[in-house]
Amino acid sequence: MALCSDLCHLEAGPIRDVGGPTADVYGELTGLGFCALATRLNLSPVDAFLDIGSGHGQLVLAACKYGVVTSTGIEMSSTRHRAAIRARAASPRHVQRRSSLVCGNVVSDAGDVAGALAGATALYVSNLMFSDELNLQIARLLESLPLLRVVACIVPFESGLGGFTAEADPALCEMSWGSCTAITIYQRSGVFAAVADEADDAAKAPHKHRSGRRSTRRGVSMIHKAEPPTRVVSKYPSANMWCAPSFALEAGGLEVRREDLGVDTAFWLRDVISRSDAARMVAMAEQMGFDRGAGDEAERRNGALSWCFHDELLEGLMKRISPHVPWAVAVHAPGERPRDEHLPSLGGVTPWVRQVHGAPEGLYTLDTLNARARIYRYDPDSTDGFSPHVDEVWPAGRLTLGDGSREPTLNYDSWRYSPEADGEWTWAAGDRVSQLSVLLYLSEDFGGGETRLLPGNAAQVSVKPVTGSALCFGQSFKLGREVEHSAGALLHEGRPVISLPGRPSPLRPSPKYVLRTDICYTMPSPPPDDVAADDASSDDLQDPQAAQEMTIQLSGDVKIRRLQLAVLKEYGYDTSAWDE
């Protein structure tokens, strides 16, 4: 939603009379913007949050999910107030209990408006389009509120805010008309500042109110506050590898749905995580910091980091995804496809059968997501993107948290492969390898940025990111060797991101954020030690983390290869290296 007026002149007129000629123009914080603001306001379970100019009520409902004791919105427009009432009615019951919406004039009405103001401890006012006179009236009103400890506003109060001190650094929060809009934070000065410390103590012990009585807020689904991220070490060092052991997903409320895309192995999983969880993941990733170096991935042009998931987060995500992915993969060599009647069945469902060159044959059973996820950031209106490539398989990792004397450590499974196409592999019982990529989109407020699927034998498909949903598709066992890509491995690319039209030019446009991880399967039982020793020397085997390199690989089939080259040429890529 851009800055706009959605009101007829009969309703807009009185609002303009109160707040000036642009007071009816409306915009709001996005989910990501609210999370950034809530952090700066230090919202806690003892806070009564108030949104002046609450519009459609999204901030009021988001604050309830964040865990404040009450959240209230005051809106002068009856049209927007009715929209907020509908949104509240569609919210979970605990959100309805803790939220209230008032239609009225904040500077002149009594009754419910006055009651909401009197009890507020944390307040936000979206005053970008208010007149100077209205901003002055609001400032004088806020100075009189006895419990108010912190105020946030887009336009600083010209005459200041008596009893409050403006923080030197504004909060940079994403708005519906753009990102990184500066919001001024005023903190109560003097004796009232102690309220903030008390609120912080309550946040650390949310089961008690300030009076020491047990809270009656049972079953409230809060957005958990996570501690800062921690560096992770591994056998194969990454300069930008992190974990966030206190990060937790919101509990329940979502129903994941699978939609097949009709392109090789690609399918879509809707609503894997909530929009607020996605926003908090972005905020956490920004704390970790993005590295612009592409390393061995020459096709990648973006910011990147590695986020190593702790067991609880890994299990929470896998619980949502696992019912919608193959429970097993039957891998076979070219020309040796098993007969259907010989395939095992689980609940009437047979494994995904795929032809793979140069990899152990047998049944791979579903295990987990890879503990090592990658977060990519694509800046808009730049050269950022991801050229056509095929994702390759990866060993599963496991994060071991530190105990104070040592840092968190990521360890990978120990399988090795031969660089020769027909060479042997070695692996231990229980080793796991990825078979499917997962692209979990964490933002969508931009133009472009599609993931384009480029199958060799069908028309290309563009998938537009949807926050909280995931795109899944097959990976390849090629691993840089002179073998064909595995059946179902999908050529794809990340398209450049562009700004949405109609946004004010000084505002920085929104980047694209995507989490990429792998669905891992337990490998078949390894051959006896004496057989493996006879077939291969460990000195001849490759470590996949050390040797893996992503490259653009085209089909060996002449007709398919021509189709792929035609697609790449159409999108402006230099194909001279592959032209015959």
C-alpha positions in Angstrom: 0.0 0.0 0.0 1.5 3.4 -1.0 0.6 6.7 0.5 -3.0 7.4 -0.6 -6.4 8.6 0.5 -9.0 5.8 0.4 -11.8 8.1 1.6 -14.6 9.9 -0.1 -14.7 13.7 0.1 -17.5 13.7 2.6 -15.4 11.8 5.1 -12.0 13.3 4.1 -13.3 16.9 4.6 -13.7 16.8 8.4 -10.4 15.0 8.8 -8.6 17.7 6.8 -10.4 20.3 8.9 -8.7 18.8 12.0 -5.3 17.9 10.7 -4.7 19.9 7.5 -5.1 19.4 3.8 -3.2 16.1 3.7 -4.3 14.5 7.0 -6.5 12.0 5.2 -3.5 10.5 3.3 -2.7 7.0 4.7 0.2 4.7 4.9 1.4 2.2 7.6 4.3 0.2 9.0 5.0 -3.2 7.4 5.5 -6.3 9.5 9.3 -5.8 9.2 9.0 -2.2 10.1 6.9 -3.0 13.2 9.5 -5.5 14.4 12.2 -2.9 14.1 10.1 -0.3 15.9 9.0 -2.7 18.7 12.7 -3.5 19.4 13.6 0.2 19.7 10.5 0.8 21.9 11.5 -2.2 24.1 7.9 -3.4 24.2 7.3 -5.9 27.0 4.4 -7.8 28.6 3.7 -4.9 31.0 3.2 -2.3 28.2 -0.1 -0.8 27.1 0.5 0.1 23.4 -1.4 2.9 21.7 -1.4 3.7 17.9 -2.7 7.1 17.0 -4.1 7.1 13.5 -4.4 3.3 13.5 -6.0 3.0 10.1 -6.7 -0.6 9.3 -5.5 -1.8 12.7 -2.5 -3.8 11.6 -0.1 -2.3 14.1 -2.6 -2.8 16.9 -2.9 -6.5 16.1 0.8 -7.0 15.6 1.5 -5.5 19.1 -0.8 -8.0 20.6 1.1 -10.9 19.0 4.3 -9.3 20.3 3.1 -9.8 23.8 2.0 -6.4 25.2 -0.7 -6.5 27.9 -3.1 -4.3 25.9 -3.0 -2.7 22.4 -5.4 0.1 21.3 -5.8 2.0 18.1 -7.5 5.4 17.7 -8.7 6.3 14.2 -10.8 9.2 13.0 -12.0 7.7 9.8 -15.1 5.5 10.2 -14.3 3.7 7.0 -10.8 2.6 8.1 -12.1 1.9 11.6 -14.6 -0.6 10.2 -11.8 -2.3 8.2 -9.8 -2.6 11.4 -12.9 -4.1 13.2 -13.1 -6.7 10.5 -9.4 -7.5 10.7 -9.7 -7.8 14.5 -12.7 -10.2 14.2 -10.6 -12.5 12.0 -7.7 -12.6 14.5 -7.1 -15.3 17.1 -9.2 -15.0 20.2 -6.2 -14.0 22.5 -5.5 -11.1 20.1 -9.2 -10.0 20.2 -9.1 -10.0 24.0 -6.1 -7.8 24.3 -6.9 -5.3 21.5 -9.4 -2.5 21.3 -10.3 0.0 18.5 -11.7 3.4 19.0 -13.1 5.8 16.4 -12.7 9.4 17.4 -10.7 12.6 17.4 -7.6 12.2 19.6 -7.3 15.9 20.5 -10.9 16.6 21.4 -12.9 13.5 22.2 -13.5 12.2 25.7 -14.8 8.8 26.8 -13.0 5.9 25.2 -10.4 8.1 23.5 -9.4 9.7 26.9 -9.3 6.3 28.6 -7.0 4.8 26.0 -4.7 7.8 26.2 -4.5 7.8 30.0 -3.4 4.2 30.2 -0.8 4.2 27.4 2.9 3.4 28.3 4.2 3.1 24.7 2.8 5.1 21.8 3.2 5.5 18.1 1.8 8.3 15.9 2.1 8.2 12.1 2.2 12.0 11.7 3.9 12.4 8.4 0.9 14.1 6.8 -0.4 16.0 9.8 -0.4 19.8 9.9 2.0 21.7 12.2 -0.9 22.8 14.3 -2.2 19.2 14.8 1.3 18.0 15.6 1.7 20.7 18.3 -1.7 19.7 19.8 -0.7 16.1 20.0 2.7 17.0 21.6 1.0 19.0 24.3 -1.5 16.1 24.9 1.3 13.4 25.2 3.2 15.5 27.7 0.2 15.2 30.0 -0.1 11.4 30.0 1.1 10.1 33.4 2.2 6.6 32.4 3.7 7.2 29.0 7.4 6.2 28.9 8.2 6.2 25.2 6.8 7.9 22.0 7.6 7.2 18.4 6.7 9.5 15.5 7.8 10.0 11.9 7.9 13.8 12.0 9.8 15.1 15.1 7.8 17.5 17.2 9.0 21.0 16.3 8.7 22.4 19.8 10.0 19.2 21.4 8.2 17.0 23.8 8.3 18.2 27.4 9.6 15.6 29.9 11.0 13.5 27.1 14.4 13.3 25.4 14.8 12.5 21.7 17.2 9.7 21.0 20.2 10.7 18.8 19.6 7.8 16.3 16.2 7.4 14.8 14.7 4.0 14.2 14.9 3.0 10.5 11.6 1.2 9.8 10.0 -0.1 6.6 6.7 1.5 5.6 4.1 0.6 3.1 5.4 3.3 0.8 9.1 2.3 1.1 11.8 1.2 3.5 14.1 2.7 6.1 11.9 5.7 6.9 13.4 7.5 10.0 11.2 7.4 13.1 12.1 9.6 16.0 12.1 8.0 19.5 11.3 10.0 22.6 12.2 8.5 26.0 10.7 9.8 29.2 13.3 11.7 31.2 13.9 11.6 35.0 12.0 9.5 37.4 9.6 8.1 34.8 12.6 6.5 33.0 12.6 3.8 35.7 9.4 2.4 34.1 11.5 1.2 31.1 13.8 -0.7 33.4 10.9 -2.3 35.1 9.4 -3.3 31.8 12.7 -4.9 30.7 12.8 -6.9 33.9 9.2 -8.1 33.3 10.1 -9.1 29.8 12.8 -11.4 31.2 10.2 -12.9 33.6 6.9 -12.7 31.6 5.0 -14.9 34.0 4.6 -12.1 36.6 3.2 -8.6 36.5 4.8 -5.8 38.4 2.7 -6.5 41.5 4.2 -10.0 41.7 0.9 -11.7 41.0 0.8 -14.6 38.5 -0.2 -13.5 35.0 -3.6 -14.7 33.8 -2.4 -14.4 30.1 -2.4 -18.1 29.4 -2.0 -19.4 25.9 -0.8 -16.1 24.4 1.2 -16.7 21.2 4.0 -14.2 21.6 6.6 -13.2 19.1 9.7 -14.3 21.0 12.4 -11.9 21.6 15.7 -13.4 20.5 19.1 -12.6 22.0 21.8 -11.3 19.6 23.4 -13.9 17.2 26.6 -15.8 17.9 29.5 -16.8 15.6 29.8 -20.4 14.6 33.0 -22.3 13.8 33.3 -25.4 11.6 35.9 -27.6 10.0 35.5 -25.6 6.8 35.6 -22.1 8.1 33.1 -19.5 6.9 33.8 -15.9 7.7 30.1 -15.3 8.0 28.5 -18.2 9.8 26.2 -17.6 12.7 23.5 -19.1 15.0 20.7 -17.6 17.1 19.8 -20.2 19.8 17.1 -18.1 21.4 15.2 -17.6 18.1 11.8 -19.3 18.1 9.0 -19.5 15.6 5.4 -18.5 16.5 3.4 -21.5 17.6 0.7 -22.9 15.3 -1.9 -21.0 13.4 -0.7 -21.9 9.9 -1.7 -24.6 7.5 1.0 -25.5 5.0 -0.4 -26.3 1.5 1.5 -27.9 -1.4 0.9 -26.9 -5.0 2.8 -28.7 -7.8 4.0 -26.3 -10.5 4.1 -28.8 -13.4 7.8 -28.2 -14.0 10.0 -31.2 -13.3 10.3 -31.6 -9.5 9.3 -28.1 -8.6 6.5 -27.5 -6.1 5.3 -24.6 -3.9 4.6 -24.7 -0.1 2.4 -21.9 1.1 2.5 -20.5 4.6 5.5 -22.3 6.0 6.1 -19.5 8.4 4.2 -16.4 9.4 4.9 -12.9 8.0 6.0 -11.8 11.5 8.4 -14.7 11.7 9.8 -13.8 8.3 10.3 -10.2 9.4 12.1 -11.3 12.6 14.3 -13.6 10.5 15.3 -10.6 8.3 16.0 -8.5 11.4 18.2 -11.2 12.9 20.0 -11.7 9.6 20.7 -7.9 9.4 22.2 -8.2 12.9 24.5 -11.0 11.6 25.5 -8.9 8.6 25.8 -9.8 4.9 29.0 -10.6 3.1 29.1 -9.4 -0.5 31.9 -11.8 -1.5 30.6 -14.6 -3.8 33.4 -17.1 -3.1 33.2 -20.1 -5.4 29.7 -19.3 -6.5 30.6 -17.2 -9.6 26.9 -17.0 -10.6 25.9 -15.3 -7.3 25.7 -11.5 -7.0 24.1 -10.7 -3.7 24.7 -10.3 0.0 25.0 -13.7 1.8 25.4 -15.2 5.2 25.1 -18.7 6.8 22.6 -19.2 9.6 23.1 -22.5 11.4 19.8 -23.6 12.9 19.7 -25.1 16.5 17.7 -28.3 17.0 14.5 -26.7 18.1 14.3 -24.3 15.2 15.3 -27.1 12.8 12.6 -29.5 14.1 10.0 -26.8 14.1 10.5 -26.0 10.4 10.8 -29.7 9.4 7.6 -30.5 11.2 5.8 -28.1 8.9 7.5 -29.2 5.7 7.9 -33.0 6.1 4.3 -34.0 5.3 4.6 -32.4 1.9 7.9 -33.8 0.6 8.8 -37.3 -0.6 9.2 -39.7 2.3 12.0 -41.5 0.4 14.0 -41.3 -2.8 14.9 -44.4 -4.8 18.1 -43.6 -6.6 19.1 -45.8 -9.6 21.8 -45.8 -12.2 21.0 -45.1 -15.9 19.0 -48.0 -17.4 18.4 -49.7 -14.1 15.1 -48.2 -12.9 13.4 -50.5 -10.4 10.0 -51.9 -11.3 7.1 -50.2 -9.6 6.0 -53.4 -7.9 9.4 -53.7 -6.2 9.2 -50.2 -4.6 8.3 -49.8 -1.0 5.1 -48.0 0.0 4.3 -45.8 3.0 0.6 -45.1 3.4 0.1 -46.0 -0.2 2.8 -43.5 -1.4 5.8 -44.8 -3.2 9.2 -43.0 -3.2 10.4 -40.4 -5.7 12.3 -42.4 -8.3 15.2 -40.6 -9.9 18.1 -41.5 -12.2 21.4 -40.4 -10.9 24.9 -40.8 -12.5 27.8 -41.6 -10.2 26.1 -41.9 -6.8 25.2 -44.8 -4.5 22.0 -46.6 -5.6 19.3 -47.6 -3.1 16.6 -46.1 -0.9 17.3 -42.7 0.7 14.8 -42.0 3.6 13.7 -38.5 4.7 15.6 -37.2 7.7 15.8 -33.4 8.3 16.6 -30.0 6.9 20.3 -29.1 6.7 21.3 -27.2 9.9 23.2 -24.8 7.7 20.9 -22.4 5.9 22.0 -19.5 3.7 20.2 -16.1 3.8 20.6 -14.1 0.6 19.9 -10.3 0.2 19.3 -8.8 -3.2 19.4 -5.1 -3.3 17.0 -3.4 -5.8 18.0 -1.4 -8.8 21.5 -3.0 -8.8 23.4 -5.8 -10.5 22.3 -8.2 -7.8 21.0 -11.5 -9.1 21.8 -15.2 -9.4 22.6 -16.4 -12.9 21.2 -19.7 -14.2 22.6 -22.6 -12.2 21.8 -26.1 -10.8 22.0 -26.6 -7.1 24.1 -29.6 -6.1 23.7 -32.0 -3.2 25.3 -31.2 0.2 26.0 -33.2 3.3 23.8 -32.6 6.3 25.2 -30.6 9.2 24.5 -30.6 12.9 25.0 -27.6 15.2 26.5 -28.2 18.6 25.9 -25.2 20.9 28.8 -24.0 23.1 28.8 -24.2 26.9 30.6 -21.0 27.7 34.1 -22.5 27.3 33.8 -23.1 23.6 32.0 -21.6 20.6 29.0 -23.2 18.8 30.3 -25.6 16.2 28.9 -27.0 12.9 29.8 -30.5 12.0 29.0 -32.1 8.6 28.3 -35.8 7.8 31.4 -37.6 6.6 30.6 -39.1 3.2 33.1 -38.8 0.4 32.9 -39.3 -3.4 35.3 -40.2 -6.2 36.1 -37.5 -8.8 35.8 -40.2 -11.4 32.3 -40.7 -12.9 32.3 -44.4 -12.2 34.3 -44.2 -8.9 33.1 -45.3 -5.5 31.8 -43.4 -2.5 32.4 -44.0 1.1 30.0 -43.1 3.9 29.0 -44.2 7.4 25.7 -45.6 8.5 23.4 -42.7 9.2 25.2 -40.2 6.9 22.7 -37.9 5.1 22.8 -36.1 1.8 20.4 -33.4 0.4 18.1 -34.1 -2.5 15.9 -31.0 -2.7 16.5 -27.3 -2.4 14.1 -25.1 -0.3 13.9 -21.3 -1.1 11.9 -19.8 1.7 11.0 -16.2 0.8 11.3 -13.7 3.7 10.0 -10.6 1.8 8.0 -9.6 -1.2 7.7 -5.8 -1.2 9.6 -5.1 -4.4 9.3 -5.5 -8.2 11.0 -8.2 -10.1 13.0 -10.7 -8.0 11.3 -13.8 -9.5 12.9 -17.2 -9.3 12.8 -18.3 -13.0 12.7 -22.1 -13.6 14.4 -23.1 -16.8 13.5 -26.7 -17.6 15.2 -28.1 -20.7 12.1 -29.8 -22.1 9.3 -27.3 -21.2 8.5 -23.7 -21.1 10.1 -21.6 -18.4 8.1 -20.6 -15.3 8.6 -17.5 -13.2 7.8 -17.8 -9.5 7.1 -14.5 -7.7 8.2 -14.5 -4.0 5.5 -14.6 -1.4 6.5 -13.9 2.2 6.5 -17.0 4.3 6.1 -19.5 1.4 8.7 -21.8 -0.1 9.8 -23.1 -3.5 11.2 -26.6 -3.6 13.0 -28.5 -6.4 15.5 -31.2 -7.1 19.3 -31.0 -6.8 22.1 -32.7 -8.7 24.8 -35.3 -7.8 27.1 -34.0 -10.6 29.5 -32.4 -8.1 31.7 -31.0 -10.8 32.3 -34.4 -12.5 32.0 -35.5 -16.1 28.5 -36.9 -15.6 25.0 -35.8 -16.5 22.9 -33.8 -14.0 20.6 -36.0 -12.0 17.0 -36.4 -13.1 14.9 -33.7 -11.6 17.7 -31.3 -11.0 16.4 -28.0 -12.2 18.2 -25.1 -13.9 17.0 -21.9 -12.4 18.0 -18.2 -11.8 17.2 -15.3 -9.5 16.1 -12.3 -11.4 17.1 -8.7 -10.5 15.0 -6.7 -8.0 13.6 -3.4 -9.0 11.8 -0.6 -7.0 8.0 -0.5 -6.9 6.7 2.5 -8.8 5.1 5.4 -7.0 7.4 5.5 -4.0 9.0 8.8 -2.9 12.5 8.9 -4.3 14.4 9.7 -1.1 13.2 6.4 0.5 15.5 3.4 0.0 13.5 0.6 -1.8 13.1 -2.8 -0.2 15.6 -5.6 -0.8 14.6 -9.2 -1.5 15.4 -11.6 1.3 15.4 -15.4 0.8 16.4 -18.3 3.0 17.9 -21.2 1.1 18.3 -24.6 2.8 18.2 -28.3 1.8 16.0 -31.3 2.5 18.3 -34.1 3.6 17.8 -37.9 3.3 19.6 -40.7 5.1 21.8 -42.7 2.7 21.3 -46.4 2.1 23.3 -48.8 4.3 27.0 -48.6 3.4 28.8 -51.6 1.9 30.9 -53.8 4.1 34.3 -52.2 5.0 36.3 -54.8 3.1 34.3 -54.1 -0.1 34.7 -50.4 0.2 38.4 -50.7 0.9 38.9 -52.8 -2.2 37.1 -50.4 -4.4 38.5 -47.0 -3.4 41.3 -45.4 -1.5 40.3 -42.5 0.8 43.1 -40.5 -0.8 41.2 -40.5 -4.1 37.9 -39.3 -2.6 36.6 -35.8 -2.6 35.2 -33.8 0.3 32.0 -32.3 -1.0 32.3 -29.0 1.0 35.8 -28.5 -0.2 35.3 -29.4 -3.8 31.7 -28.4 -4.6 31.4 -25.5 -7.1 28.2 -24.4 -8.7 28.4 -24.0 -12.5 26.0 -23.7 -15.4 25.7 -27.1 -16.9 23.7 -27.9 -20.0 22.1 -31.1 -21.2 24.1 -33.6 -23.3 21.0 -34.2 -25.4 21.4 -32.1 -28.5 17.7 -31.0 -28.8 17.4 -30.1 -25.1 20.7 -28.3 -25.2 19.5 -26.1 -28.1 16.4 -25.3 -26.1 18.4 -24.3 -23.1 20.8 -22.1 -25.1 17.8 -20.4 -26.8 16.3 -19.6 -23.4 19.6 -18.2 -22.1 20.2 -16.1 -25.2 16.7 -14.7 -24.9 17.5 -13.4 -21.4 20.7 -11.7 -22.6 23.3 -14.2 -21.4 26.5 -14.8 -23.2 26.4 -18.4 -24.5 29.5 -18.3 -26.7 31.2 -20.7 -24.4 28.6 -23.4 -25.3 27.8 -22.5 -28.9 28.7 -25.2 -31.4 
